Amino acid sequence: MLLANLLFAMRIYDLWFALPLIVAVSLVYEGTRYEHLPSILHAALRFGTLVTGFMVAAFALLYYLSVWL
């Protein structure tokens, strides 16, 4: 039941709009710091993972607060 409510609250289809944004921001941010393509891709993957983790943590916190309150 909790998983169904969580998936409904996420409106999973809206998250597809976040994917190109995360990729673009990661590549541009890391592209300004490094010059070699393998370094840029590796750092962009790490940064994209960090941004995604932050977004998931913020969503979980907000979802928990909305259920609790």
MDAnalysis code that builds the backbone (N, CA, C; Angstrom):
import MDAnalysis as mda
import numpy as np

u = mda.Universe.empty(207, n_residues=69, atom_resindex=np.repeat(np.arange(69), 3), trajectory=True)
u.add_TopologyAttr("name", ["N", "CA", "C"] * 69)
u.add_TopologyAttr("resid", np.arange(1, 70))
u.add_TopologyAttr("resname", ["MET", "LEU", "LEU", "ALA", "ASN", "LEU", "LEU", "PHE", "ALA", "MET", "ARG", "ILE", "TYR", "ASP", "LEU", "TRP", "PHE", "ALA", "LEU", "PRO", "LEU", "ILE", "VAL", "ALA", "VAL", "SER", "LEU", "VAL", "TYR", "GLU", "GLY", "THR", "ARG", "TYR", "GLU", "HIS", "LEU", "PRO", "SER", "ILE", "LEU", "HIS", "ALA", "ALA", "LEU", "ARG", "PHE", "GLY", "THR", "LEU", "VAL", "THR", "GLY", "PHE", "MET", "VAL", "ALA", "ALA", "PHE", "ALA", "LEU", "LEU", "TYR", "TYR", "LEU", "SER", "VAL", "TRP", "LEU"])
u.atoms.positions = np.array([
    [0.823, -1.192, 0.000],
    [0.000, 0.000, 0.000],
    [0.870, 1.259, 0.000],
    [1.936, 1.234, 0.804],
    [2.821, 2.388, 0.873],
    [3.505, 2.626, -0.468],
    [3.926, 1.541, -1.128],
    [4.591, 1.683, -2.420],
    [3.637, 2.253, -3.466],
    [2.390, 1.820, -3.457],
    [1.412, 2.349, -4.406],
    [1.173, 3.839, -4.163],
    [1.067, 4.235, -2.911],
    [0.890, 5.657, -2.592],
    [2.112, 6.468, -2.992],
    [3.294, 5.901, -2.782],
    [4.527, 6.595, -3.135],
    [4.626, 6.798, -4.645],
    [4.312, 5.763, -5.410],
    [4.360, 5.887, -6.867],
    [3.307, 6.867, -7.379],
    [2.145, 6.861, -6.757],
    [1.111, 7.812, -7.157],
    [1.529, 9.245, -6.835],
    [2.153, 9.425, -5.677],
    [2.573, 10.762, -5.272],
    [3.695, 11.277, -6.173],
    [4.525, 10.384, -6.671],
    [5.649, 10.793, -7.506],
    [5.200, 11.192, -8.902],
    [4.059, 10.691, -9.341],
    [3.628, 10.893, -10.724],
    [4.817, 10.619, -11.636],
    [5.154, 9.351, -11.706],
    [6.392, 8.881, -12.310],
    [6.631, 9.443, -13.706],
    [5.587, 9.769, -14.452],
    [5.770, 10.288, -15.799],
    [6.374, 11.684, -15.795],
    [6.128, 12.451, -14.752],
    [6.699, 13.798, -14.671],
    [8.201, 13.769, -14.433],
    [8.712, 12.669, -13.915],
    [10.140, 12.581, -13.640],
    [10.974, 12.463, -14.910],
    [10.366, 12.090, -16.033],
    [11.109, 12.014, -17.288],
    [11.616, 13.380, -17.716],
    [10.972, 14.453, -17.256],
    [11.430, 15.797, -17.585],
    [12.680, 16.168, -16.794],
    [12.902, 15.524, -15.668],
    [14.085, 15.816, -14.860],
    [15.338, 15.173, -15.438],
    [15.208, 14.079, -16.150],
    [16.372, 13.363, -16.669],
    [17.222, 14.209, -17.619],
    [16.665, 14.827, -18.672],
    [17.524, 15.651, -19.526],
    [18.092, 16.863, -18.803],
    [17.359, 17.384, -17.845],
    [17.852, 18.524, -17.079],
    [19.063, 18.126, -16.242],
    [19.000, 16.986, -15.578],
    [20.122, 16.502, -14.771],
    [21.330, 16.223, -15.653],
    [21.106, 15.591, -16.804],
    [22.208, 15.288, -17.717],
    [22.855, 16.576, -18.222],
    [22.049, 17.529, -18.641],
    [22.591, 18.779, -19.181],
    [23.356, 19.564, -18.123],
    [22.796, 19.687, -16.952],
    [23.461, 20.436, -15.881],
    [24.766, 19.750, -15.490],
    [24.751, 18.444, -15.392],
    [25.959, 17.706, -15.016],
    [27.059, 17.880, -16.050],
    [26.711, 17.740, -17.331],
    [27.723, 17.864, -18.377],
    [28.281, 19.285, -18.470],
    [27.427, 20.287, -18.375],
    [27.897, 21.667, -18.471],
    [28.739, 22.030, -17.252],
    [28.288, 21.656, -16.073],
    [29.028, 21.992, -14.854],
    [30.402, 21.335, -14.848],
    [30.442, 20.059, -15.152],
    [31.729, 19.361, -15.145],
    [32.566, 19.710, -16.368],
    [31.939, 20.096, -17.465],
    [32.678, 20.512, -18.650],
    [33.448, 21.805, -18.439],
    [32.994, 22.628, -17.506],
    [33.723, 23.856, -17.207],
    [34.905, 23.607, -16.281],
    [34.959, 22.425, -15.689],
    [36.030, 22.124, -14.747],
    [37.142, 21.271, -15.347],
    [36.819, 20.453, -16.329],
    [37.792, 19.536, -16.920],
    [37.885, 19.787, -18.424],
    [38.978, 19.280, -19.035],
    [39.164, 19.446, -20.472],
    [39.069, 18.142, -21.243],
    [39.419, 17.040, -20.633],
    [39.413, 15.753, -21.329],
    [38.051, 15.082, -21.190],
    [37.570, 14.528, -22.301],
    [36.225, 13.955, -22.338],
    [36.015, 12.839, -21.309],
    [36.944, 11.881, -21.131],
    [36.703, 10.849, -20.115],
    [36.564, 11.421, -18.702],
    [37.340, 12.453, -18.396],
    [37.234, 13.091, -17.080],
    [35.888, 13.786, -16.922],
    [35.438, 14.430, -17.977],
    [34.146, 15.122, -17.934],
    [33.023, 14.124, -17.720],
    [33.032, 13.030, -18.468],
    [31.959, 12.033, -18.355],
    [31.943, 11.376, -16.987],
    [33.132, 11.059, -16.465],
    [33.199, 10.415, -15.151],
    [32.690, 11.358, -14.053],
    [33.135, 12.597, -14.090],
    [32.698, 13.567, -13.089],
    [31.220, 13.903, -13.251],
    [30.739, 13.959, -14.492],
    [29.319, 14.249, -14.720],
    [28.443, 13.119, -14.197],
    [28.894, 11.893, -14.332],
    [28.141, 10.758, -13.789],
    [28.063, 10.844, -12.271],
    [29.182, 11.175, -11.639],
    [29.178, 11.326, -10.174],
    [28.266, 12.470, -9.747],
    [28.363, 13.609, -10.434],
    [27.552, 14.770, -10.079],
    [26.065, 14.497, -10.339],
    [25.753, 13.829, -11.442],
    [24.365, 13.477, -11.730],
    [23.791, 12.540, -10.682],
    [24.617, 11.607, -10.215],
    [24.179, 10.708, -9.142],
    [23.928, 11.485, -7.856],
    [24.797, 12.442, -7.572],
    [24.628, 13.270, -6.382],
    [23.340, 14.091, -6.457],
    [23.083, 14.700, -7.597],
    [21.868, 15.509, -7.780],
    [20.624, 14.631, -7.667],
    [20.672, 13.448, -8.292],
    [19.527, 12.526, -8.220],
    [19.285, 12.075, -6.787],
    [20.345, 11.754, -6.072],
    [20.207, 11.358, -4.664],
    [19.629, 12.468, -3.814],
    [20.062, 13.690, -4.065],
    [19.520, 14.825, -3.329],
    [18.034, 15.000, -3.627],
    [17.655, 14.848, -4.890],
    [16.245, 14.991, -5.256],
    [15.392, 13.902, -4.613],
    [15.906, 12.680, -4.571],
    [15.175, 11.572, -3.942],
    [15.045, 11.815, -2.437],
    [16.125, 12.265, -1.802],
    [16.083, 12.543, -0.365],
    [15.108, 13.677, -0.052],
    [15.117, 14.723, -0.867],
    [14.183, 15.837, -0.642],
    [12.743, 15.382, -0.835],
    [12.508, 14.560, -1.857],
    [11.163, 14.040, -2.079],
    [10.712, 13.170, -0.909],
    [11.601, 12.294, -0.439],
    [11.247, 11.409, 0.680],
    [10.934, 12.216, 1.935],
    [11.724, 13.245, 2.194],
    [11.474, 14.089, 3.360],
    [10.141, 14.817, 3.243],
    [9.884, 15.405, 2.087],
    [8.616, 16.118, 1.885],
    [7.417, 15.179, 1.919],
    [7.579, 13.986, 1.358],
    [6.492, 13.005, 1.388],
    [6.222, 12.558, 2.815],
    [7.282, 12.313, 3.591],
    [7.113, 11.907, 4.975],
    [6.421, 13.015, 5.778],
    [6.839, 14.253, 5.569],
    [6.214, 15.356, 6.282],
    [4.752, 15.522, 5.899],
    [4.418, 15.319, 4.627],
    [3.024, 15.479, 4.212],
    [2.151, 14.367, 4.775],
    [2.689, 13.175, 4.921],
    [1.911, 12.074, 5.505],
    [1.797, 12.254, 7.000],
    [2.870, 12.707, 7.635],
    [2.887, 12.838, 9.078],
    [2.025, 14.006, 9.542],
    [2.015, 15.085, 8.797],
    [1.221, 16.243, 9.190],
    [-0.131, 16.089, 8.604],
])
